[in-house]
């Protein structure tokens, strides 16, 4: 019977083409939107983790309360000992030190006099250690506009926007003015080795990146750092794992009565990301639900219209002695076949487009120049196992349910009236 139904579907395009198109389109939109939204928020999590929050972050309690002020006088002390303990307690994680600092960037002329000045948002990371992954993690190599990454002590990377605005060239000297960890004045000269453009306004505005050893020396922060970031080696961010690491660390190392004791925060505890991601997940679920409901209603109506169009056909089949239950079963089987075809086509199209956008992405950097959120400039979809069923099963069920409801009218047909209805 299945072979007979397949032949009917292929030969009678009028009863199969429209439902297949509707199902394919609905499943395609459901799969694509699910992969697209998940990809965007996955990239947003990765970007925040790589640049600012880590999968987990350790700061002193006082520093955490005033983090926006970059209070390095409240920074972590004895970080080498703490790093050793972290590597021993959590060998499946990578731990890195970072220093954040602010100041005034001074550009001298040929006589050494101030030619231009501007505010600077500095970040010190491990650029010179041979086994460091920091440059790759922060995508520095791909973001370099001119020059190169520092290869020796005393070199720095600055924002390409700052360099263009004040005419700073590769090899020029710049001086950073600020305050040390102990509150005294700090001024340190660096040679510009390269300029950088991350494509994100809040990262590019007055950025200067130096090696952490240079920053520790300039800021009187030997064996100290603003924060320590932790990353899972074998996977991306995992909220359950981060919760476990956070709980064990804080119970072992953090003292609620000591404002300088270290305290760990997971990614979702920082920058309001927990509320943002919860809302994003809710919005994604609502959008997918709307697509599924809309598709179900359209397919239900398609089934009803199909039932009206084939009203006479069912009458003839009943008049020839075919049982109502058998006709009803063939309607359901036919709906399942059409649903399978449409769902497979829609899923393949949706996954295919998601894969293309996963590999290539869409560049929205030109539209995000004034955006202060940590959002990726290139939006990508992500292909995950759930894409193969998130639209497939709703498409199949919607088609089957629509035809089941429409086909139920067969049981209301009275055999005694068939000849009159068919005008025989």
C-alpha positions in Angstrom: 0.0 0.0 0.0 2.9 2.4 0.8 4.2 1.9 -2.8 0.7 2.7 -4.1 0.5 5.9 -2.0 3.9 7.1 -3.1 2.9 6.7 -6.7 -0.3 8.7 -6.0 1.8 11.5 -4.3 4.2 11.7 -7.2 1.6 11.6 -9.9 -1.0 13.9 -8.4 1.0 17.0 -7.7 -2.1 19.0 -6.8 -2.6 17.1 -3.5 1.1 16.8 -2.5 3.1 19.8 -3.9 1.5 22.6 -1.7 1.7 20.6 1.6 5.3 19.6 0.8 6.3 23.3 0.1 4.5 24.5 3.2 6.2 21.9 5.4 9.6 22.4 3.9 9.4 26.2 4.3 8.1 25.9 7.9 10.8 23.3 8.9 13.5 25.3 7.1 12.6 28.5 9.0 12.4 26.6 12.4 15.8 24.9 11.9 17.5 27.9 10.5 16.3 30.3 13.2 17.2 27.8 15.9 20.7 27.4 14.6 21.2 31.1 13.9 20.1 32.3 17.3 22.0 29.6 19.1 25.1 30.5 17.0 24.9 34.2 17.9 24.6 33.6 21.6 27.2 30.9 21.6 29.6 33.4 19.9 28.6 36.1 22.4 29.5 33.7 25.3 32.8 32.8 23.7 33.7 36.4 23.1 32.9 37.5 26.6 34.8 34.6 28.0 37.9 35.2 25.8 38.1 38.9 26.4 36.8 39.7 29.8 35.1 37.0 31.9 36.8 33.7 31.3 34.8 30.6 32.0 35.5 31.5 35.6 37.3 34.5 37.0 39.1 35.1 40.3 39.4 38.6 41.9 39.7 39.8 45.4 36.4 40.6 47.0 37.1 44.3 47.1 38.2 44.4 43.5 35.0 42.6 42.4 32.9 45.3 44.1 34.7 48.1 42.3 35.7 46.3 39.1 34.5 49.1 36.7 37.0 51.4 38.4 40.0 49.1 37.7 41.3 49.4 41.3 44.7 47.7 41.0 45.5 48.7 44.6 43.0 45.9 45.4 44.5 43.3 43.1 45.4 39.7 43.8 48.7 39.2 45.6 51.0 36.1 45.6 49.5 35.0 42.3 52.3 32.6 41.4 51.5 30.5 44.5 47.8 30.8 43.7 48.4 29.7 40.1 50.3 26.7 41.3 47.5 25.7 43.6 44.9 26.2 40.8 46.9 24.0 38.3 47.2 21.3 40.9 43.5 21.4 42.0 42.0 21.9 38.6 44.3 20.2 36.0 41.6 20.1 33.4 41.5 23.9 33.2 43.9 26.5 31.8 44.7 29.5 34.1 45.9 32.9 32.9 46.8 36.2 34.6 45.6 39.5 33.3 46.0 43.1 34.3 43.5 45.8 33.4 44.6 49.5 33.7 43.6 52.9 32.6 45.6 56.0 31.9 46.5 58.7 29.5 48.3 57.8 26.2 50.8 60.5 25.2 52.2 60.8 21.7 55.5 62.8 21.5 56.8 64.8 18.5 60.3 64.7 17.1 61.5 66.9 19.9 60.0 64.7 22.6 57.2 67.2 23.4 53.6 66.2 23.6 52.0 66.1 20.2 48.7 64.4 21.1 47.0 62.7 24.0 44.0 60.5 24.6 42.5 58.2 27.2 43.7 54.6 27.1 42.1 51.4 28.2 45.0 49.0 28.8 45.1 45.3 29.0 48.2 43.2 29.9 48.3 39.5 28.8 51.0 36.9 28.4 52.3 37.7 24.9 55.9 36.5 25.1 55.8 33.1 26.7 56.3 30.4 24.1 53.4 28.2 25.3 50.9 31.0 25.8 47.5 30.8 24.0 46.4 34.4 24.9 47.1 36.0 21.5 45.0 33.3 19.8 42.3 33.4 22.4 41.8 37.1 22.0 42.1 36.8 18.2 44.9 39.3 18.1 46.8 37.8 15.2 43.7 38.1 12.9 42.9 41.6 14.2 46.2 43.2 13.5 45.9 46.0 10.9 49.5 47.1 10.7 52.7 45.7 12.1 52.9 42.6 14.3 52.4 41.2 17.8 55.1 42.3 20.3 58.1 40.0 20.1 60.2 41.5 22.9 59.8 43.4 26.1 58.9 47.1 25.8 56.6 46.8 22.7 52.9 47.4 22.6 49.9 47.2 20.3 47.5 50.2 20.1 44.1 50.8 18.6 44.2 51.4 14.9 41.6 54.1 15.4 43.9 55.9 17.9 46.9 55.5 15.6 45.0 56.9 12.6 43.6 59.8 14.6 47.0 61.0 16.0 49.3 59.8 13.2 51.1 57.2 15.1 53.3 54.9 13.0 54.9 51.5 13.6 58.1 52.0 15.5 57.0 55.2 17.1 57.3 55.7 20.9 54.2 56.3 23.0 54.0 56.9 26.8 51.3 55.7 29.1 50.6 57.9 32.2 48.7 56.4 35.1 49.1 55.2 38.7 50.8 52.2 40.1 49.4 49.6 42.5 50.8 51.6 45.4 49.2 54.9 44.2 52.3 56.6 42.9 52.6 58.2 39.5 53.5 55.9 36.6 54.8 56.8 33.2 56.2 54.1 30.9 57.3 54.4 27.3 56.6 51.6 24.8 57.5 51.1 21.1 54.5 50.6 18.8 54.8 47.2 17.2 51.4 47.1 15.6 47.9 48.5 15.5 44.7 46.5 16.1 41.0 46.6 15.3 38.7 44.1 17.0 35.6 45.5 15.3 33.9 46.0 18.7 33.6 49.6 19.9 34.2 48.9 23.6 37.4 47.0 22.8 38.8 49.4 20.2 38.3 52.6 22.0 41.8 53.7 23.1 43.0 50.2 23.4 46.7 49.4 24.3 47.9 45.8 24.8 51.2 45.0 26.4 52.9 41.9 27.8 52.0 41.2 31.4 55.6 41.2 32.6 56.0 44.8 31.3 52.8 45.8 33.0 53.8 44.2 36.3 57.1 46.1 36.3 55.5 49.5 35.3 52.6 49.2 37.8 54.7 47.9 40.7 52.6 44.6 40.5 55.4 42.0 40.8 53.7 38.7 41.7 50.3 40.4 41.4 47.5 40.7 38.8 44.1 42.3 38.5 42.4 38.9 37.9 43.0 35.3 37.0 40.9 33.7 34.3 40.1 30.0 34.0 39.2 28.1 30.8 38.0 24.5 30.4 40.6 22.8 28.2 38.4 20.1 26.6 35.2 22.0 26.0 33.6 25.4 25.8 31.7 27.0 28.6 29.8 24.5 30.8 27.6 26.2 33.4 27.3 23.0 35.6 31.1 22.5 35.6 31.7 26.2 36.3 29.3 26.0 39.2 31.2 23.1 40.7 34.6 24.7 40.3 33.3 28.0 41.8 31.8 26.2 44.8 34.9 24.2 45.6 37.3 27.1 45.1 35.3 29.6 47.2 34.9 27.0 50.0 38.7 26.4 50.1 40.2 29.8 49.4 37.7 32.6 50.0 37.1 34.2 53.4 34.0 36.4 53.6 35.6 38.5 56.4 38.8 39.2 54.4 38.2 41.8 51.6 41.5 40.8 50.0 40.8 37.1 49.8 40.2 35.7 46.4 36.7 35.0 45.2 35.7 33.1 42.1 32.9 34.1 39.7 31.5 32.0 36.8 30.8 33.6 33.4 27.1 34.0 34.0 27.7 35.9 37.3 29.4 38.7 35.4 28.4 41.7 33.2 24.7 40.9 33.6 25.2 37.9 31.3 22.9 35.6 33.3 19.8 37.8 32.7 20.8 38.5 29.1 21.3 34.8 28.2 18.1 33.8 30.0 16.1 36.3 28.0 17.9 35.2 24.8 17.1 31.6 25.4 13.5 32.5 26.2 13.2 34.6 23.0 14.7 31.8 20.9 12.2 29.3 22.3 9.3 31.6 21.7 10.4 32.3 18.1 10.7 28.5 17.4 7.3 27.9 19.1 5.7 30.6 16.9 7.1 29.0 13.8 5.8 25.6 14.8 2.3 26.8 15.7 2.0 28.9 12.5 3.2 25.9 10.4 0.7 23.6 12.2 -2.2 26.0 11.6 -1.3 26.4 7.9 -1.0 22.6 7.4 -4.3 22.0 9.3 -6.0 24.3 6.8 -4.2 22.7 4.0 -5.5 19.3 5.1 -9.0 20.7 5.4 -8.9 22.2 1.9 -7.5 18.9 0.6 -10.3 17.0 2.2 -12.9 19.3 0.6 -11.2 19.0 -2.8 -11.2 15.2 -2.5 -14.8 15.0 -1.1 -16.1 13.4 -4.3 -13.2 11.0 -4.4 -13.9 9.7 -0.9 -17.6 9.4 -1.8 -16.8 7.2 -4.9 -14.5 5.0 -2.8 -17.2 4.6 -0.1 -19.8 3.8 -2.9 -17.5 1.1 -4.2 -17.5 -0.6 -0.8 -14.2 0.6 0.7 -14.5 0.8 4.5 -14.3 4.2 6.2 -11.6 3.1 8.5 -9.4 2.0 5.5 -9.9 5.3 3.8 -9.0 7.1 7.0 -5.9 5.0 7.4 -4.7 5.8 3.9 -5.2 9.5 4.5 -3.0 9.2 7.6 -0.4 7.2 5.9 -0.4 9.6 3.0 0.0 12.5 5.4 2.9 10.8 7.1 4.7 10.3 3.7 4.1 13.9 2.7 5.3 15.1 6.1 8.4 12.9 5.9 9.3 14.3 2.5 8.7 17.9 3.5 10.5 17.6 6.9 13.5 16.0 5.3 13.8 18.6 2.6 13.2 21.5 5.1 15.7 20.0 7.6 18.4 19.6 4.9 17.9 23.1 3.6 18.0 24.6 7.2 21.1 22.6 8.2 22.8 23.4 4.9 22.3 27.2 5.4 23.3 27.0 9.0 26.5 25.2 8.0 27.3 27.8 5.4 26.8 30.6 7.9 28.8 28.7 10.5 31.8 28.6 8.1 31.4 32.1 6.6 29.1 34.2 8.8 27.6 37.6 8.1 29.7 40.7 8.9 27.7 43.3 10.8 30.8 45.3 12.1 29.7 48.4 10.1 26.4 48.5 12.0 28.0 48.0 15.4 30.5 50.9 15.7 28.5 52.6 18.5 27.4 49.4 20.2 28.8 49.1 23.8 27.8 45.5 24.3 30.3 42.7 23.9 28.8 41.3 20.7 30.7 39.5 17.9 31.0 41.7 14.7 30.5 38.6 12.5 27.3 36.6 13.2 27.5 32.9 12.7 25.0 30.0 12.9 26.0 26.8 14.6 25.2 23.2 13.5 24.2 21.1 16.5 22.5 17.6 16.7 19.2 19.1 17.8 18.8 20.9 14.4 18.1 17.5 12.9 14.9 17.1 15.0 13.8 20.5 16.2 11.8 21.1 12.9 11.6 17.5 11.6 9.2 16.1 14.2 6.9 19.2 14.4 6.6 19.2 10.6 5.7 15.5 10.6 3.2 15.8 13.5 1.6 19.0 12.1 0.9 17.4 8.7 -0.4 14.2 10.2 -2.6 16.0 12.8 -4.0 18.4 10.2 -5.0 15.5 7.9 -6.3 13.4 10.8 -8.7 16.2 11.8 -9.7 16.9 8.3 -10.2 13.2 7.4 -12.4 12.5 10.4 -15.3 14.0 8.4 -15.4 10.7 6.5 -17.1 9.0 9.4 -19.9 11.5 9.1 -20.7 10.5 5.5 -23.9 8.4 5.1 -23.8 5.7 2.5 -27.5 6.1 1.8 -26.9 9.6 0.5 -23.8 8.8 -1.7 -25.8 8.3 -4.9 -27.7 11.5 -4.4 -24.4 13.4 -3.6 -22.7 11.8 -6.6 -25.7 12.4 -8.9 -25.8 8.8 -10.0 
